[in-house]
Amino acid sequence: MAELPGQREQSVQPGVLRSNLMGVDLLRGVAILMVLVYHAFTSEYGRYYKWKGLVAKLRFPNPESVLLYPVSFGWSAVALFFVISGFCIHYSYLRNGSSIVWRDYAIRRFWRIYPAYLAALLFFFGFGFFATRFPQWANLGLHLTFFHNLFPQTLMAYNPSFWSLATEVQFYLLYPLFLFLHGRVGIGRLLIGLLALSLLWRCGIYAMAGSPRSTLTNLTAMPMMSWVDWALGAWVAERYYHGKKPLPRKALWALLAVAGMVLASLTRPTLLFCFLFASVASVFLLEWALHRSFGRQWYWRILLFFGTVSYSLYLWHQPLFPVIRNYCGGHFHPALAWFLAFAAVVLAGWISYRLIEAPGMSLGRRFTQKKPRATRETAAVR
């Protein structure tokens, strides 16, 4: 969610400011398409499995749904978004000479995230999407302050996708602590410590609630569990900025991580490790994207478009898609209804980007631009 577009220089010398972060935007495009298709699929077919004791029992509504089984892991795109976010935030810090002005950091984050989020939140609140029995004004207040992920009654209110935005903002708030610890122990030991925190948090969930039936609860949405996933992106940023060689055998390790994610999803005792496996796979995918060149072919341009508007699309897609699809389904063929719903949410995301998100980012840059100091001659004229 940081503004890091452009083309990368070919040099890999330590400290060189690279600008080929087109691959990052392309991965955003991949991630948002995964999320869109996943939510469209689950709204059509429901979940693929039911729990039978501690083991998942797969069920396929029809023959074609078997072929779409990989789509049921589209939730893993959130792990990719977390890794990309950690990369972008920390890479911005590194390329600014490992210095940061916290006022500017807060202003940029606010104008990058809040205006588009506020518009979507007020829309869904006004129309009563995913309303709960929780007191509505308290619910709205928790959403306005990004604390709605802490309570089970508000986690999925208004727009279920909003849970990850609260976790993301909490990562931003934790970044000063991250840098403090980074300066004391280094990125490697910090990663180990955050991994230990994540594992202890998972053990606490198992101890309090037993083996879970879902990967998403208010306990799993808290940053203590997934801070390590975000920090993995910061670790990639350190490697990339300092010109270290790409990780070897990226495809092999990514496939092994994906296999671990799939296997972990089949039993309740291992279910909470799915997201961590997805984050590890995202690390290798990000490394691949950072160290290759992309041309101007039409398919890259399409992914780049989706990557550019990915945040606004994420804000609007989940509540709108089933409503539009159900409406169109009463008038058109189901396949056409699905296509029209998909096109409508893409249009909504694009409008949000052009009218709210992009102007908000421009305001953030304007408010943090350093004004040149006036000379004595200029001051005298004034």
N, C-alpha and C positions, 0 to 999 in steps of 0.2 A: 504493500500500500504506500510505498514511497515513490517519488518521481525520479526514476532513474532510467530514462530512455536513451537511445542513441546507439552508436556503433563503437565497438571496442577496438582499441589500438592493438596491433599484433605483438607488441613487446610484452614480455613476461618478467621484466626486471622488478625486483622488490620495490614497492612504493610507487610504481607507475600508476597514474590514474587511468584506469581502463574505462571505456565508455560503451563497450559492446554488451549492453545489458538488454539488447533486444530479446535474447533468449529468455530472460526473466518475464518479460511481457507475454511472450509466447506460452510459457508455462502457466501464466495466469489464465490465458485463453483456454488451455487444456483443462485446467482445474474448474473453471466456471462451466464449461461444457459438460464435464463429468457430473457436476452438481445438478445442472439443469436436467440432464437425461435421467439421473438417478431419481430425482423427485417426481419427474413426469412418469417414470416407470412405476415407482411405488404407489403413486396415486391411482394408477391403472390396475396393477396386479397385487398390490399389498406386499407383505413381507414373504420372503422365500422359505422361511423356516418357522417351526414351532418347537419349543423345548419339550423334550421327553426325558424327564429327570435332569441330568447334567449334560446331556448330549443334544445337539440340534438335529431335528428331523426335517430334512429338506422336503419341500412340497412345490410342485410346478403346476400352475393352473391349466396350462395347455402346452402342446409340443414346442411351439416357438419360444415360449418363456425359458425353456432349457438353454437355448442359444443365447438368451439375454442374461444368463446367470452372472457373467462378469459385471454387468451394469449395477447389480445389487451392491457392489463395493464402491459405488460412486461417492459415498460419504468420505472415503479416504482423501478426497480432494481438499477437505478442510485441513488435514495434516500438511498437505503441500502448501496451502495458503499460509499456515503458521511458519513453516520453514522459510518460505519466500519473504515473509514479513521480517523475521529475524535477520535474514541476509540483508535486506534493504536498509533497515534502521541502522544496523551496525556498520554496513559498508559506507553509508553516508557519514557516520562518525569518523571512520578511518580516513576517508578521502578528504575530510576537513582537518587533517593533521592531528587526529585523535584528540580533538577538542570539541566542546559543545557549549552552546549558550542555551541554558535551560528555558529561558523565556521564549526564545525563537523556536526551540523544539516543541514546546507546548502549543504555541500559536499555530505552527504548521500542522501539528497532529489534529488540533481542534478543527481547523478549516478544511483539512483533508477528509475528516471522518464525519463531523457532526451535522453540517447543513443537509446533506443528502439523507443521512440517517433520520434526522428530525422530520423531514418531509414525509418519508415513508412511514415512520412511527405514527405521526399524527393522522395520516390517511387511514391506516389500519385500525387505529384506536377509534377514530370517528365512525367507521363502518362496522365496528364490533367484531373484527376478525379474531378467531381463536380466543374469545372472551372466557374468563375463568370466574370462579366464585370468590377469588381473592378480591378485596376492596379495590375498585377500579382506579381510584386516584392514587392509592399507594402503589398499585401495580404500575401505573404510568410514571410515577415518581422514580421507582426503581429502574425503569427502562430509560428515563431521561438521564439518569446518573450512571448507567451501565453497571448496576448491581443486581439485575434481574436474574443472572445466572446462579445466584447463591441460594435461591429458594425454589423448591419443586413446584410451587403453585404459580410461579411467574416465569419459569424457565422457557416454556413453549408458548407463552401468551402473545397475541397480536400477530407475530410472525415467528415460527419456530427457528428460522435461520438466524434470528437476532442473538441467540445464545453465544455464538462464536464471536460476535462483535464485542460483547461485554468482556469475554476472556481476552480478546485482542487488546482492548483498551487497558485492561489490568496489566498486560505485558508492558505496555508503554509506561505505566506508572511505576513498574518495577525496574525499568531500565536504569535509573540512577543507582539502585542497589546492585544491579548486574555489573555496571561499570566499576563500582567500588570493589566488589569481590573479584572482578577480572583483574584489577590493578594489584590486588593482594596475592592472588594465587595463580593467575594465568588462566587462559581459556580451557586448557586441558583438564586441570583439576576442578575448575568450576563446572565443566560438563559432567565430570564424575559425581560431583556433589549434587547437582541437579537431578542426575539419574537416580542417585540414592534417595533423594527426596521423593521423586516420582514413584519409585518402587515401594517406599514406606507408606506413601499415601494410598497406593493400591492395596497394600496389606491391611491398612486401616479400614478401607471400604469392605474388604472381605470379612474382617473381624466384626464390623458393626452390622453389615447388611447381608452377609453370606455371599454365595455366588450370584452375581447379577444376571438379569435376563436381558439387559440392554447396555450398550456401551455409552449411552447418553443419559445421565442423571445430573442433578445439581451438584453432586459430589465429584463426578468426572469432569464437569464443566469448569471447575475451579482451577485457577492457574497453577496451583501446587502440583497438579498431575501432569500438565502439559507444558510447563515452563521449559523443560528440557527439550521438547520438540521445537519450540521457538529458538532456543539457544543453539540447536544444531545448525540453523540457518546462519547465526552469527559466527559459528565456527567455520562454515564454508566461506563467509565473507573474509575472515582472517586469512585463510588459505589463498583465496583468490587475490586479495590485495597485495599480499607479500610474494606473489608469483610462484607459489609452490606447485609442484607437478600435480597434474590431475590424479585423482584416486584411481588405482589400477582395477581392471576387470569390473568396471561399473555395471555393465549389463548383467554379469553373473550375480554380483552381490545384490543388485536391485531385484532380480528374479527370486533370489533366495528370501529376501525380505518380503516380497509379495506372497511367496509360498507360506512363510511364517504367518502373515496376516490372515490368509485364508484358513489355515489350519487352526489358528487361535480362535477364529470366529465360530468354530464348530463345537466347542465345549464351554460351559459356563465358567469353570475355574480359570480358563485362559483368556476369556473374552476381553478383559480389560487391557490386554497386551496388543490388541489389534492396532490401536492407534499408534503405538510406539513403533511397531513394524512398518506401518504406513509412512511414518516420518523418516525412518531409516531409508526406505525406498526413495522417498522424496529427495533426500540428500544426494543420492547418486544420480537421480534425474536432473537435479539442479547443477551438479558438477558437469554433467554431459552438456547441458544447454549453455553453460558459461564458456566452454572450451571448444565450441564449434562455430562455424560461420553459417549464416542463413542468407539465402538469396532473396529476390523480390518476386518469387513465384506467387501465384494467386492464393495457394493454400496457406502460405505463411501470412499473407495479408489478411486473410479471414481470421486466422488465429490471433493476429495482432489486434484486429478490431475487437474481438471478444475479450482479449486481455486488457485493452484500454478501458472498456466499459464494464469490466468484470465486477467492480465493487457495486455500482448502481444496479447491475443485473442481479447480483446476490441479494440486494435489499428488497427487490420487488417480486422475484420469480415464484417463490413457494406458495404464498397465498393466492396469487393471481392465476397461476396455471390451471388448477383444477376448476376454478369458477368459470374461466373462459372456455375450457375444454368441455365442461358439462353443458354450458349454454350452446356452444356450437354443435355439440353432439346431437342436440334435438333438431338440428336443421341440415346437417351435412353428414357425409360418410365419416365413420370414426377416424380413419387415417387423415382426412382433410381437417377434421376438428382438432386433432392433435397438432397438425402443422400450423393451423391458424392460432392456436393457443401459444405455441412456441414463438411464432412471429410476433404475437402481441406482447409477450413479456420481454422479448428482445427490444421491441420498439419502446416499451416503457422504460427499460434500462437506458437506452440511448437518449431519450428525452431527459431523464434524470441527470445523465452525465452532462449533456450540453447545457441544460438550464440551471443546474444546481451544483453538481460535483466539480466540473471544470472551473466555473467562476469562483467557487469556494477555494480551490487550490490557488487560483490567481491572487485572491485576496490574502491568503496566507503568505505567499511570496512577497506581495507588496508590503505587508506589515512587518516583514522581517528583513527587508532590504536595508543595507547600511547606507545612511545618507552621508554624502561627502561633507567633511567639516568645512565650514565657511572660513575663507581667508580673512585677514584683517581688512584688506581692501574691500571685500564684499560686505563685511560687517559695517564698514564705515559708510558705504553707499546706502545700506539699509537704515 
